[in-house]
Amino acid sequence: MRAVPLPLALLALLAGCAPSGPPPVVLVSIDTLRADRLGAYGSTAGLTPNLDRFAAESVVFDAVYAQANQTNLSHASLFTGRYASELGSVARGFSPSPTAPTLAEVLAVYGYDTAGFTAGGHLTRGFGLERGFSTWETPQELGSFFHTVPPALAWLDAHAADPARADRPFLLFVHSYDTHERYLKPAPLGLAETDPAYRGPAFAVGREANGLERVMDGWFWSRVGGGPRLDPSRLRIHDGPVRSLGQRMAGKPGGPEAPAQEADLVYLRGLYDGAVTYADGWFGALVEGLDQRGVLDRAVVIVLSDHGESLGEEGLFGHSNSLTDADLRVPLLVHLPEGAGRRVEGEFALLDVLPTVAELVGATAPAGQRGQSLVPWLRGGEGPRHEVVYSEGPHRMLSARSAAGRLVFTGVDVNAPYLPELLRTAALDGPAFVDSHVPDVATQSALRDATLTWRSTLPVARGGAKSDPALVNKMRQHGYFEAQ
Amino acid sequence: MSPLLLGLLACARPDPVEAGFAPELSRLDRNADGRVDEAEYLRVAFAAPVFAQADLDHDGALGAPELAALVRAQDPVYFDGVQTFAQTGTTALAGQAGADPDARQREVRDLLRFEAEEVAARGGVVPDVLQIAAAANTGSLDSAESRAALAQLHAEATRLGLAWPQGIGE
């Protein structure tokens, strides 16, 4: 056991002398972490001992769904309590409207010192997610907790040592891309879940940046060059369901290289699981660092992911191509200073985090935010919950989830004028509702009606965009509309 | 908890990285003896022939402090199963390998074994003497024959776009 240097001990003394008041808040985002990889969410693989130990002293929300399947969209919802389509165009180049107050801006008004340490990508300064943070650093682009945990702990030490800031509560945001592709993490942990003898096509894919773009529809594809555009939305509308494309193009120019065998998928999943273990180790380091500084005893610590990851389900890898449970179900662990552990069943949304934090620190949540405070649940009681949880994604996707089932709708912008007709008339087993699961007509009708009602409340939807008759006709020909 | 007690306890608290990764060490520790020996390490880390460098106290196994040092030495952005210590870890740990000549020899053979496997996996030709040495982890690498074979392997690796470990065959 190594002793902590004396200066850190002095800093701990200073931290312990901080006056009581609104609690500090630590928000940890483990990008692309699937909930089902945690022991706290039922995994028996033993990948996350640190997260599980933390969860045992936290309130664990069982079924939490992100409001988007992409980092910038989902973090925008997390920080504002609003849906991405209210904040801007739901596309890869999304940047949230500056008119929606963020969690950091709200807490700054209440005197919080705010800092974020991100792993870059869509959280790089300039994408708009930094609004409200007085410190926003990206030590390494597409980085890891390896890059963000040390400076985050150093920031805490500097905060505690600065007489001008030590009395102020803080909001600390720590982010990692460890479980985002490229999955490959340093040996030995990064490879602990893979077969060391494997040399199939996934070996190279797992080591390439954006390699997962080559894994689709159950096939390994070459780099897109003269081949088809692998845009799921275009494929779903104009070329039929994604699943059959590889089969139709096998052996043809521009076609896939090889079918994905089970051993290939196992290897990729093993790389992902190795990344989970690696991220868990660094999470443990972060928690130990918080504990040593006395932060764990007085702060609200929230651990979550912004979205999940498909690992071969429905023939897809990654997270921008679908809105399945694998893509959207995320962990949400809330550790309060008193450290009591319990589990809350039922469906919740990531955009509930903003009003929850606001209530915990005594702030007023901004008008227009759509989340519901989880504080009643945190205190051991019950509170309001969403009857339906909505999510969005680029490639014109949206989903509606309830306790009874889910509709996952693809191929249409949420503000397209023909969306109501499509929702009312499209066949459930048609291409419009790929990945949907509803047990009966009543549930299907309820979800359709709820989606239409929700859509009518979105400011963007009220504007009404012009429809493209040629596109609508093409959709009818491909069976998107029940009436022909 | 009083500030004074908190401060005193802080002096005895473990390294956060060591504490964070200690539970992970158990995943690798197949025989549950609290350490990761070379066989347990190589079972999962064939692509990172750095065990000798990571074994800081040369006791033939990695404990929690050594695993933490290994984690700190490997920037995940640069790790691709080949280049870890060639690009990032060598500087951090090489100086700590001590004066053990066998450690360096083992390291070189491990690096060549991986390099040969990578070349073979991509359809390249691995010189026979290195195949023997890599497979058996034996054999001298100082003869004229082995130096010629090293040069041939180096050329194959370059042709296939693979990085070459620093300090080998130079």
Interface residues (C-beta under 8 A of the other chain):
Chain A: M1 R2 A3 V4 L6 L8 A9 L10 A12 L13 A15 G16 C17 G46 P49 N50 Q140 L142 G143 S144 F146 H147 V149 L153 D178 L184 K185 P186 A187 P188 L189 G190 L191 A192 T194 P196 R199 F203 R207 T277 Y278 D280 G281 W282 F283 G284 A285 L286 V287 E288 G289 Q292 G294 D297
Chain B: M1 S2 P3 L4 L6 G7 L8 L9 A10 C11 A12 R13 P14 D15 P16 V17 E18 A19 G20 F21 A22 P23 E24 S26 R27 L28 V36 Y41 R43 V44 A45 F46 A47 A48 V50 P65 L70 V71 Q74 D75 P76 V77 F79 D80 G81 T84 A121
